[in-house]
Amino acid sequence: MDARVRELVKATIPVLKEHGVALTTYFYQRMFRHNPELKNIFNQSHNETGKQPVALAMAVLAYAENIDDPSVLAPVITLIANKHASVGIRAEHYPIVGKHLLASIREVLGDAASDELIAAWGVAYGALADVFIDAESKLYNQACNADGGWSGWRSFRIIDKVRESEEITSLHLVPCDGGPLPAYRAGQYTTARVFVPELGVMQLRQYTLSIAPGAMHFRISVKREPAGATTPAGRVSNRLHDFYKVGDMLELAPPFGEFFLDETHDGPVVLISGGVGITPMISMLDRLVAAAPSRPVQFVHACRNAAVFAFGAHLAKVAERNPQVRLHLFHDEGAVSAPVQAGRVDLRALAGEVLAEGADYYLCGPVGFLEAQIATLHELGVESAHIHAEVYDTGGIAT
């Protein structure tokens, strides 16, 4: 991109700040009207609630603001590339998206969108698309060339269905082809592809592999998402809870994700989760006690009450058998008994145990929970390089 292209892209920053969401909302409507097959890839619930247009608007704005040095966006690009690979976005999709994005800029901005501006954004989009295509190609190659790996979708059979709490149910899955499973990193996720009759399309949702690597089967632990004041009930999560049973088949993508346990370190580990954010922590905990029993582990988890507390019996068993593991469990409401404590997580009160030289902190949960815990860790002197976090949102992982 030459200086003129960058200048024109930066000139659109004020417009993107004011009208970015309107632009991206129009873009999705236009793209799905002309290419309805893409509804099978994109989360339709997030489009209905406006989350997807807002996320894209923020991404486009961030790209424009950093057009002189897009390398600062590398962590975000890695995150999005993993998400794209998990849902099967391929190189051939980028020209379709680009066509509708440029057309949307022209149609929404009208006379303000000169031919030169559209051409500049075309160059900028092409450069970014090439970055994603390259990153995703590497992920696809790694996934399908790994022992037991594959490309695209693979059929799995449900061999067990376990109710972990009032909200969370686990599905245990093995490949229908009888082949081996690939290695993955504790904390990574797979993507389930489910047909949703009321939408008439396939829908894709990411779910953590809530079992440590090396098992003979996969396990995903799905939270049933109820309807909210402004959001419908989770279409995929409720379907998995209500209609899928032992013996049924479910299509899965290979494991992906940049949030995982760093096994090159040998220092203490602090696992902090809220709600269904416990699922990657279970995988990490089980991996740690099996492969690195010398690493001290502080396991901090919060949920609303005992009825929605998942994996409680498993955690108690792990802690009993592994003295290097300490549990710090909290319920916001209801009666509690040891080792569970009443109230919310307060890392300041736990500082004597969770603060340790060289410790790595892994956090997963809702946005507000993560913001509060990360802010406290910073107050306690923990550097960002030691903090690894992932947000859980309705239906699964929000990246």
Phi, psi and chi 1 to 4 in degrees:
 res  aa     phi    psi   chi1   chi2   chi3   chi4
   1 MET       -  125.8  -69.3  180.0  -73.6      -
   2 ASP   -84.7  176.9   60.2   26.1      -      -
   3 ALA   -60.9  -37.5      -      -      -      -
   4 ARG   -66.2  -40.7  179.9   57.1  177.6  164.3
   5 VAL   -62.0  -46.1  166.6      -      -      -
   6 ARG   -63.5  -38.4  -64.3 -164.1  -59.7  -86.9
   7 GLU   -62.4  -44.2  177.4 -174.8  -17.2      -
   8 LEU   -67.3  -40.6  -73.4  164.8      -      -
   9 VAL   -63.9  -44.9  169.3      -      -      -
  10 LYS   -64.3  -29.1  -73.2 -172.1  -71.2 -173.1
  11 ALA   -66.0  -19.5      -      -      -      -
  12 THR   -87.9   -2.5   62.7      -      -      -
  13 ILE   -56.9  -47.5  -69.9  174.5      -      -
  14 PRO   -59.6  -38.0  -24.6   35.9      -      -
  15 VAL   -67.2  -41.5  175.3      -      -      -
  16 LEU   -64.5  -36.7  -67.7  173.5      -      -
  17 LYS   -65.2  -37.0  -72.2 -178.2  176.1  177.8
  18 GLU   -88.0  -38.6 -174.4  174.0   -3.2      -
  19 HIS  -123.1   12.0  -56.7  -67.4      -      -
  20 GLY   -59.1  -43.3      -      -      -      -
  21 VAL   -68.0  -38.8  175.7      -      -      -
  22 ALA   -62.4  -39.0      -      -      -      -
  23 LEU   -65.4  -48.0  171.2   63.0      -      -
  24 THR   -71.5  -32.2   54.3      -      -      -
  25 THR   -62.1  -45.6  -60.0      -      -      -
  26 TYR   -62.1  -40.5  179.9   87.1      -      -
  27 PHE   -58.2  -48.5  154.7   74.1      -      -
  28 TYR   -64.3  -40.5  -80.2  114.1      -      -
  29 GLN   -61.5  -42.5  -67.0  170.7  -12.4      -
  30 ARG   -66.2  -46.6 -173.2 -174.3 -156.2  -78.2
  31 MET   -63.9  -43.8 -176.6  171.7   69.1      -
  32 PHE   -69.8  -27.3  -67.4  143.3      -      -
  33 ARG   -69.3  -40.9 -173.5  168.8   63.5 -108.9
  34 HIS   -88.0  -29.8  -70.7  -85.1      -      -
  35 ASN  -130.7   69.8  -67.7   88.7      -      -
  36 PRO   -62.0  -19.5   22.3  -33.2      -      -
  37 GLU   -63.7  -21.1   75.4  -79.3    1.9      -
  38 LEU   -74.8  -10.8  -65.9 -177.9      -      -
  39 LYS   -62.1  -22.9  -68.7 -179.2  179.9  179.5
  40 ASN   -74.7  -11.0  -68.6  -73.5      -      -
  41 ILE  -105.7  -41.8  -65.4  178.0      -      -
  42 PHE   -86.7  144.8  -71.9   85.4      -      -
  43 ASN   -70.3  107.3 -173.3  -40.5      -      -
  44 GLN   -70.8  -29.2  -65.9  -55.1  -59.2      -
  45 SER   -64.7  -40.9  -66.0      -      -      -
  46 HIS   -69.3  -27.6  -76.6  178.8      -      -
  47 ASN   -73.4  -38.8  -88.3  -72.0      -      -
  48 GLU   -64.1  -40.0  -69.1  172.6    4.0      -
  49 THR   -84.3   -9.4   60.3      -      -      -
  50 GLY    90.2   -0.8      -      -      -      -
  51 LYS   -64.6  -42.3  -71.2 -177.6  179.2  179.6
  52 GLN   -65.1  -48.1 -167.5   68.2   40.2      -
  53 PRO   -59.0  -39.3  -27.1   35.9      -      -
  54 VAL   -64.8  -43.8  168.9      -      -      -
  55 ALA   -61.7  -43.1      -      -      -      -
  56 LEU   -67.2  -40.0  179.4   59.4      -      -
  57 ALA   -60.5  -41.4      -      -      -      -
  58 MET   -66.0  -38.1  -67.1  174.0   62.6      -
  59 ALA   -67.6  -43.2      -      -      -      -
  60 VAL   -63.7  -42.7  171.6      -      -      -
  61 LEU   -62.7  -44.9  175.2   60.3      -      -
  62 ALA   -60.3  -38.9      -      -      -      -
  63 TYR   -64.9  -44.1 -176.0   45.9      -      -
  64 ALA   -63.5  -41.0      -      -      -      -
  65 GLU   -70.1  -23.1  -69.4  177.0  -31.5      -
  66 ASN  -114.9   24.4  -67.2  -80.3      -      -
  67 ILE   -63.8  -25.9 -162.3   70.2      -      -
  68 ASP   -73.5  -25.4  -72.6  -33.7      -      -
  69 ASP  -148.7   74.3 -176.6   16.2      -      -
  70 PRO   -62.9  -11.4  -18.5   31.3      -      -
  71 SER   -62.3  -23.1   64.9      -      -      -
  72 VAL   -67.0  -16.3  -59.0      -      -      -
  73 LEU   -89.9    6.2  -59.3  176.0      -      -
  74 ALA   -53.2  -45.1      -      -      -      -
  75 PRO   -60.9  -38.5  -23.3   35.0      -      -
  76 VAL   -68.2  -39.5  177.8      -      -      -
  77 ILE   -62.3  -41.4  -71.2  172.1      -      -
  78 THR   -61.6  -44.1  -61.2      -      -      -
  79 LEU   -61.4  -48.9 -175.0  151.9      -      -
  80 ILE   -67.8  -37.5  -64.4  174.7      -      -
  81 ALA   -61.6  -40.2      -      -      -      -
  82 ASN   -63.1  -43.1  -86.1  -90.1      -      -
  83 LYS   -62.8  -44.6  178.2   70.0  175.0  -67.7
  84 HIS   -60.8  -44.5  -76.5  179.6      -      -
  85 ALA   -64.1  -35.1      -      -      -      -
  86 SER   -68.3  -23.7   75.9      -      -      -
  87 VAL  -106.4    2.4  -60.6      -      -      -
  88 GLY    83.8   26.4      -      -      -      -
  89 ILE   -72.8  127.5  -70.4  178.1      -      -
  90 ARG  -118.6  172.3  -55.9  -82.0  176.9  168.6
  91 ALA   -56.9  -35.5      -      -      -      -
  92 GLU   -70.6  -14.6   58.7  -93.2   26.0      -
  93 HIS   -78.4  -25.9  -67.4  128.7      -      -
  94 TYR   -64.7  -40.6  -78.1   91.9      -      -
  95 PRO   -62.2  -33.9  -25.4   35.3      -      -
  96 ILE   -65.6  -48.4  -61.7  172.7      -      -
  97 VAL   -61.1  -44.2  172.0      -      -      -
  98 GLY   -61.0  -42.5      -      -      -      -
  99 LYS   -58.5  -46.5  175.4 -179.9   69.4  176.6
 100 HIS   -75.0  -30.6  -67.6  -60.7      -      -
 101 LEU   -67.3  -46.5 -178.5   60.9      -      -
 102 LEU   -65.7  -40.3  -63.8  179.1      -      -
 103 ALA   -64.0  -37.2      -      -      -      -
 104 SER   -67.2  -40.4  -63.2      -      -      -
 105 ILE   -59.0  -45.2  -66.6  173.5      -      -
 106 ARG   -65.8  -44.0 -175.0 -178.8  -67.8  -81.4
 107 GLU   -74.6  -32.8  -67.8  163.6   12.9      -
 108 VAL   -80.0  -41.6  171.0      -      -      -
 109 LEU   -83.9  -19.0  -61.6 -173.3      -      -
 110 GLY    62.6 -129.3      -      -      -      -
 111 ASP   -63.0  -22.0  -66.6  -20.3      -      -
 112 ALA   -71.1  -17.3      -      -      -      -
 113 ALA   -95.5   88.3      -      -      -      -
 114 SER   -72.4  163.8   65.5      -      -      -
 115 ASP   -59.4  -38.2  -70.1  -16.1      -      -
 116 GLU   -65.1  -39.8 -172.3 -178.5   24.3      -
 117 LEU   -65.4  -44.9  177.8   64.8      -      -
 118 ILE   -61.7  -41.2  -63.8  -61.0      -      -
 119 ALA   -64.0  -39.5      -      -      -      -
 120 ALA   -64.0  -45.2      -      -      -      -
 121 TRP   -66.5  -30.6  -97.8  107.7      -      -
 122 GLY   -63.1  -41.9      -      -      -      -
 123 VAL   -65.9  -44.8  172.1      -      -      -
 124 ALA   -64.1  -43.0      -      -      -      -
 125 TYR   -64.2  -42.6  172.1   81.1      -      -
 126 GLY   -60.6  -39.4      -      -      -      -
 127 ALA   -65.0  -43.3      -      -      -      -
 128 LEU   -68.6  -39.5 -175.1   59.8      -      -
 129 ALA   -60.2  -40.4      -      -      -      -
 130 ASP   -61.9  -37.7  -73.0  -16.9      -      -
 131 VAL   -62.9  -46.6  170.4      -      -      -
 132 PHE   -66.8  -42.2  -83.5  114.9      -      -
 133 ILE   -60.0  -41.7  -70.1  169.2      -      -
 134 ASP   -66.3  -46.3 -180.0   62.9      -      -
 135 ALA   -63.6  -42.4      -      -      -      -
 136 GLU   -71.9  -33.6  -70.5  152.4   19.9      -
 137 SER   -61.3  -40.4  175.5      -      -      -
 138 LYS   -64.5  -40.3  -67.9  175.0 -179.0  176.5
 139 LEU   -65.1  -43.0  -69.4  172.1      -      -
 140 TYR   -62.2  -43.0  -74.5  129.7      -      -
 141 ASN   -63.7  -42.6  -74.5  -25.5      -      -
 142 GLN   -63.1  -41.8  -68.9  169.5    3.4      -
 143 ALA   -66.7  -43.9      -      -      -      -
 144 CYS   -84.6  -18.7   68.5      -      -      -
 145 ASN   -94.6   -5.7  -73.5  -53.7      -      -
 146 ALA   -72.1  151.5      -      -      -      -
 147 ASP   -58.1  123.9  -68.8  -18.8      -      -
 148 GLY    80.0    2.2      -      -      -      -
 149 GLY   -80.8  173.9      -      -      -      -
 150 TRP  -158.0  171.3   71.3   94.6      -      -
 151 SER  -119.8  139.4  177.8      -      -      -
 152 GLY    81.5 -134.6      -      -      -      -
 153 TRP  -111.2  142.0  -59.3   99.5      -      -
 154 ARG  -129.0  135.9 -172.8  177.1 -177.8 -174.9
 155 SER   -80.7  130.4  -65.9      -      -      -
 156 PHE  -120.2  151.5  -78.7   68.9      -      -
 157 ARG  -108.8  135.9 -179.2  168.5   54.0   85.3
 158 ILE   -76.9  118.6  -59.2  172.1      -      -
 159 ILE  -103.7  -12.7   59.3  170.1      -      -
 160 ASP  -160.9  149.9 -160.4    6.4      -      -
 161 LYS  -134.7  115.9 -173.3  173.7 -177.9  179.2
 162 VAL  -120.9  127.7  179.3      -      -      -
 163 ARG   -83.2  110.6 -171.2  172.2 -175.2  -98.8
 164 GLU   -87.3  -27.4  -51.5  -72.0    1.6      -
 165 SER  -164.0 -175.6   74.6      -      -      -
 166 GLU   -63.7  -22.2  -75.7 -171.4   -4.3      -
 167 GLU  -109.7  -28.0  -65.8 -178.9  -25.5      -
 168 ILE  -112.4  129.5  -63.0  174.3      -      -
 169 THR  -126.0  137.1  -69.0      -      -      -
 170 SER   -99.5  140.3  -69.3      -      -      -
 171 LEU  -112.5  126.3  -59.1  179.2      -      -
 172 HIS   -99.0  128.9  -62.6 -119.4      -      -
 173 LEU  -133.3  140.8  -56.1  126.5      -      -
 174 VAL  -126.9  151.1  -65.1      -      -      -
 175 PRO   -63.9  134.5  -19.1   31.1      -      -
 176 CYS   -65.9  -25.6  -67.5      -      -      -
 177 ASP   -79.9   -4.6   56.0   30.9      -      -
 178 GLY    77.2    2.7      -      -      -      -
 179 GLY   -78.8  173.4      -      -      -      -
 180 PRO   -75.9  166.6   28.9  -35.7      -      -
 181 LEU   -99.9  147.9  -67.5  171.9      -      -
 182 PRO   -78.6  156.3   30.9  -35.9      -      -
 183 ALA   -70.1  150.1      -      -      -      -
 184 TYR  -146.9  175.2   58.0   90.4      -      -
 185 ARG  -101.5  137.3  -69.5  166.2  166.8  169.7
 186 ALA   -58.4  121.7      -      -      -      -
 187 GLY   115.8  -18.0      -      -      -      -
 188 GLN   -75.0  167.7  -69.5 -171.0  -55.3      -
 189 TYR  -124.6  162.8   54.7   81.2      -      -
 190 THR  -115.1  171.2 -175.1      -      -      -
 191 THR  -119.8  130.3  -60.0      -      -      -
 192 ALA   -99.0  138.1      -      -      -      -
 193 ARG  -111.0  118.3 -177.4  162.8   74.5  162.7
 194 VAL  -129.6  133.7  175.4      -      -      -
 195 PHE   -78.7  129.7 -178.5   73.0      -      -
 196 VAL  -110.0  104.5  178.7      -      -      -
 197 PRO   -57.1  -40.4  -24.6   34.9      -      -
 198 GLU   -67.0  -21.6   58.1  -95.7   40.9      -
 199 LEU   -96.5  -23.9  -64.8  177.4      -      -
 200 GLY    74.0   19.3      -      -      -      -
 201 VAL  -139.4  163.8  -63.3      -      -      -
 202 MET   -75.4  145.7  -55.7  -64.7  -71.5      -
 203 GLN  -128.8  144.6  -75.1  -69.0  -89.7      -
 204 LEU  -113.9  134.7  -43.5  178.6      -      -
 205 ARG  -137.3  139.4  -64.0  -67.3 -173.9  -88.0
 206 GLN   -89.3  134.5  -74.7   75.7   35.5      -
 207 TYR  -135.3  132.7  -64.4  107.5      -      -
 208 THR   -58.5  142.3  -62.3      -      -      -
 209 LEU   -78.1  101.3  -70.1  161.6      -      -
 210 SER   -87.2   26.2   59.2      -      -      -
 211 ILE  -131.2  145.4 -169.8  169.6      -      -
 212 ALA   -64.7  149.0      -      -      -      -
 213 PRO   -56.7  149.9  -22.5   32.5      -      -
 214 GLY   102.3   -7.9      -      -      -      -
 215 ALA   -73.7  166.5      -      -      -      -
 216 MET   -85.7   -1.2  -60.8  -59.1  -68.3      -
 217 HIS  -148.1  164.2   65.4  -81.4      -      -
 218 PHE   -90.9  156.7  -80.4  171.7      -      -
 219 ARG  -139.8  130.1 -178.3  178.1   71.2 -176.2
 220 ILE  -117.9  143.1   60.6  173.5      -      -
 221 SER  -120.1  111.2  -58.5      -      -      -
 222 VAL  -105.4  126.1 -179.2      -      -      -
 223 LYS   -85.9  128.4  178.3 -172.2  175.0 -173.8
 224 ARG   -70.8  123.0 -179.7 -165.5  -67.6  -86.7
 225 GLU   -98.0  113.4  -66.1  -66.6  -14.7      -
 226 PRO   -77.6  166.6   31.4  -35.8      -      -
 227 ALA   -69.0  142.1      -      -      -      -
 228 GLY  -104.6 -175.4      -      -      -      -
 229 ALA   -62.1  -34.6      -      -      -      -
 230 THR  -125.5    7.9   59.2      -      -      -
 231 THR  -129.3  144.9   56.9      -      -      -
 232 PRO   -74.7  164.3   29.3  -34.9      -      -
 233 ALA   -62.1  148.3      -      -      -      -
 234 GLY   -61.2  116.0      -      -      -      -
 235 ARG   -68.7  -41.2  -66.4 -172.8  175.7  101.0
 236 VAL   -78.5  -46.5  173.4      -      -      -
 237 SER   -61.2  -42.5   66.8      -      -      -
 238 ASN   -68.4  -34.7  -80.8  -85.1      -      -
 239 ARG   -67.1  -40.7 -168.0  156.0 -172.0   82.2
 240 LEU   -64.3  -37.6  -69.7  173.2      -      -
 241 HIS   -69.5  -44.6  -87.8 -106.4      -      -
 242 ASP   -92.9  -29.4  -64.6  -23.3      -      -
 243 PHE  -114.5  -23.8  -65.9   98.1      -      -
 244 TYR   -88.3  135.0  -80.5   74.4      -      -
 245 LYS  -135.8  170.9   58.8 -173.5 -176.8  -61.1
 246 VAL   -57.0  132.5  172.3      -      -      -
 247 GLY   100.6  -20.4      -      -      -      -
 248 ASP   -73.7  161.1  -72.9  -12.6      -      -
 249 MET  -104.4  148.9  -70.7 -170.2  -61.4      -
 250 LEU  -141.5  132.6 -175.9   63.7      -      -
 251 GLU   -87.7  134.3  -69.8 -175.3  -50.9      -
 252 LEU  -128.3  149.5  -61.0 -179.4      -      -
 253 ALA   -91.1  164.0      -      -      -      -
 254 PRO   -63.2  160.9  -17.7   30.0      -      -
 255 PRO   -66.4  137.5  -21.3   34.0      -      -
 256 PHE  -141.0  178.7  -70.3  106.0      -      -
 257 GLY   124.0  141.1      -      -      -      -
 258 GLU   -99.6    1.9   80.3  -60.5  -25.1      -
 259 PHE  -100.6  106.0  176.6   72.9      -      -
 260 PHE  -157.7  163.2   51.3   79.6      -      -
 261 LEU   -67.4  127.9  178.3   68.6      -      -
 262 ASP   -85.0  106.3 -172.1  -18.0      -      -
 263 GLU   -91.0    3.9  -62.7 -168.3   50.5      -
 264 THR   -82.3  -14.9   64.8      -      -      -
 265 HIS   -91.1  159.4  -66.3 -177.0      -      -
 266 ASP  -129.9   11.8   58.0    5.9      -      -
 267 GLY   -86.9 -177.0      -      -      -      -
 268 PRO   -61.8  155.1  -20.5   32.8      -      -
 269 VAL  -127.2  135.7  176.3      -      -      -
 270 VAL  -120.8  118.3 -178.1      -      -      -
 271 LEU  -105.8  119.8  -54.3  174.9      -      -
 272 ILE  -125.3  122.4  -55.4  171.6      -      -
 273 SER  -141.8  157.9   58.6      -      -      -
 274 GLY  -131.3  133.0      -      -      -      -
 275 GLY    60.6 -133.9      -      -      -      -
 276 VAL   -71.6   -5.8   72.7      -      -      -
 277 GLY   -63.4   -4.9      -      -      -      -
 278 ILE   -68.2  -21.9 -165.3  173.2      -      -
 279 THR   -61.5  -46.8   53.6      -      -      -
 280 PRO   -68.0  -27.4   22.5  -32.7      -      -
 281 MET   -68.7  -33.7  -56.8  -49.6  172.6      -
 282 ILE   -64.3  -43.9  -67.5  -66.4      -      -
 283 SER   -61.6  -45.0  177.1      -      -      -
 284 MET   -65.0  -44.2  -68.3 -176.7 -172.5      -
 285 LEU   -60.5  -47.9  175.2   65.3      -      -
 286 ASP   -64.3  -35.3  -71.6   -7.4      -      -
 287 ARG   -66.6  -42.0  177.1   63.0  178.0  174.3
 288 LEU   -64.1  -46.7  -77.2  163.9      -      -
 289 VAL   -70.4  -24.3  -62.1      -      -      -
 290 ALA   -85.4  -39.4      -      -      -      -
 291 ALA  -107.0  -20.0      -      -      -      -
 292 ALA  -142.8   63.1      -      -      -      -
 293 PRO   -65.6  -10.0   23.5  -34.0      -      -
 294 SER   -85.0   -9.6   62.7      -      -      -
 295 ARG   -86.3  119.0  -63.1 -177.3   72.3  176.7
 296 PRO   -63.8  141.0  -19.4   32.2      -      -
 297 VAL  -129.0  125.7 -179.3      -      -      -
 298 GLN  -105.2  119.9  -56.7  -71.0  -26.7      -
 299 PHE  -109.3  109.3 -167.1  100.2      -      -
 300 VAL  -112.2  122.3 -177.2      -      -      -
 301 HIS  -141.3  140.8  176.7   67.4      -      -
 302 ALA  -129.9  141.1      -      -      -      -
 303 CYS  -150.4  177.0   59.9      -      -      -
 304 ARG   -67.0  -49.5  -67.6 -162.9  -44.8  -81.8
 305 ASN  -160.3 -179.6   52.6   50.5      -      -
 306 ALA   -64.7  -30.8      -      -      -      -
 307 ALA   -66.0  -29.8      -      -      -      -
 308 VAL  -104.1    7.4  -60.6      -      -      -
 309 PHE   -80.1  112.5  177.9   32.3      -      -
 310 ALA   -96.6  149.1      -      -      -      -
 311 PHE    67.1   20.4  -56.7  105.7      -      -
 312 GLY   -60.8  -46.1      -      -      -      -
 313 ALA   -64.9  -38.1      -      -      -      -
 314 HIS   -65.4  -43.6  176.2   73.0      -      -
 315 LEU   -61.4  -42.9  -72.5  173.4      -      -
 316 ALA   -61.6  -40.5      -      -      -      -
 317 LYS   -66.4  -43.0 -174.3 -179.8  -62.4 -176.3
 318 VAL   -62.0  -45.5  170.3      -      -      -
 319 ALA   -64.7  -37.1      -      -      -      -
 320 GLU   -65.3  -36.9 -179.8 -178.1   -1.0      -
 321 ARG   -88.7  -13.1  -65.4  175.9  176.6  176.2
 322 ASN  -131.6   95.9  -62.4  -86.2      -      -
 323 PRO   -63.2  -15.9   20.4  -31.6      -      -
 324 GLN   -78.9   -4.7   78.6  -83.0   19.1      -
 325 VAL  -102.9  127.1  175.1      -      -      -
 326 ARG  -118.3  132.7  -69.5  -68.7  -53.1  -83.0
 327 LEU  -100.4  137.8  -58.4 -179.5      -      -
 328 HIS  -132.4   97.4  -51.4  -81.9      -      -
 329 LEU  -113.3  139.0  -52.3  173.5      -      -
 330 PHE  -135.3  139.0  -61.4   84.7      -      -
 331 HIS  -120.7  133.2  -68.4  171.9      -      -
 332 ASP   -70.0  -27.3  -66.2  -15.7      -      -
 333 GLU  -146.6  164.1   59.4 -169.7   30.0      -
 334 GLY    84.0  170.3      -      -      -      -
 335 ALA   -71.4  147.1      -      -      -      -
 336 VAL  -132.9  159.3  -61.0      -      -      -
 337 SER  -142.5  153.8   58.6      -      -      -
 338 ALA   -54.3  139.3      -      -      -      -
 339 PRO   -90.0    7.3   34.8  -37.3      -      -
 340 VAL   -77.7  140.3  179.8      -      -      -
 341 GLN  -113.1  153.4  -56.7  174.7   55.1      -
 342 ALA   -85.2  145.4      -      -      -      -
 343 GLY   104.4 -169.7      -      -      -      -
 344 ARG   -95.9  162.3  -62.2  179.1  180.0  -86.6
 345 VAL   -66.5  130.7  172.4      -      -      -
 346 ASP  -128.2   98.1 -177.2   -1.0      -      -
 347 LEU   -65.7  -22.6  -65.6  179.6      -      -
 348 ARG   -64.3  -41.0  -62.5  175.3 -169.4   84.6
 349 ALA   -69.1  -22.8      -      -      -      -
 350 LEU   -98.8    5.9  -60.9  175.3      -      -
 351 ALA   -54.7  -36.4      -      -      -      -
 352 GLY   -62.1  -22.3      -      -      -      -
 353 GLU  -107.5  -36.5  -64.5 -174.6   82.5      -
 354 VAL   -86.8  -16.6  -58.6      -      -      -
 355 LEU   -91.1  122.1  -68.4 -176.8      -      -
 356 ALA  -151.9  144.8      -      -      -      -
 357 GLU   -62.1  130.6 -175.4  176.0   -5.7      -
 358 GLY    76.7    9.2      -      -      -      -
 359 ALA   -72.6  147.4      -      -      -      -
 360 ASP  -108.4  138.9  -78.1  -46.9      -      -
 361 TYR  -115.5  123.7  -62.3   80.1      -      -
 362 TYR  -115.3  127.2  -64.2   87.6      -      -
 363 LEU  -128.6  139.6  -58.7   92.7      -      -
 364 CYS  -149.2  133.7 -172.6      -      -      -
 365 GLY   164.7 -168.6      -      -      -      -
 366 PRO   -65.0  160.5  -18.5   31.2      -      -
 367 VAL   -56.3  -51.0  175.0      -      -      -
 368 GLY   -60.8  -40.0      -      -      -      -
 369 PHE   -61.4  -47.0  175.1   84.1      -      -
 370 LEU   -64.8  -44.2  -68.4 -170.7      -      -
 371 GLU   -58.0  -42.9  -71.5  176.8  -16.4      -
 372 ALA   -65.8  -44.5      -      -      -      -
 373 GLN   -69.9  -40.0  -52.8  -47.4  -40.4      -
 374 ILE   -66.0  -41.2  -68.8  172.5      -      -
 375 ALA   -60.4  -41.1      -      -      -      -
 376 THR   -66.2  -41.5  -58.8      -      -      -
 377 LEU   -60.3  -41.5  -72.2  174.9      -      -
 378 HIS   -63.5  -41.3  -75.3  -46.2      -      -
 379 GLU   -60.4  -33.0  -70.8  174.2   12.3      -
 380 LEU   -83.9    1.1  -65.8  172.2      -      -
 381 GLY    95.2   10.3      -      -      -      -
 382 VAL   -79.6  128.8  179.0      -      -      -
 383 GLU   -78.7  151.1  -62.8  178.8   -4.9      -
 384 SER   -57.9  -32.4  -64.5      -      -      -
 385 ALA   -62.0  -20.0      -      -      -      -
 386 HIS  -100.3    2.6  -68.8  -80.2      -      -
 387 ILE  -110.1  124.6  -60.2  174.2      -      -
 388 HIS  -125.7  123.4  -41.2  -84.1      -      -
 389 ALA  -136.0  151.6      -      -      -      -
 390 GLU  -143.6  136.8 -176.5  158.7   69.5      -
 391 VAL   -89.8  135.3  175.5      -      -      -
 392 TYR  -102.3  136.5 -110.6   68.1      -      -
 393 ASP  -131.5  176.6 -162.2    3.6      -      -
 394 THR   -51.9  124.9  -60.7      -      -      -
 395 GLY    88.7   -8.5      -      -      -      -
 396 GLY   146.9 -143.4      -      -      -      -
 397 ILE   -86.9  127.1  -59.9  168.9      -      -
 398 ALA  -100.0  111.6      -      -      -      -
 399 THR  -114.7      -   55.4      -      -      -
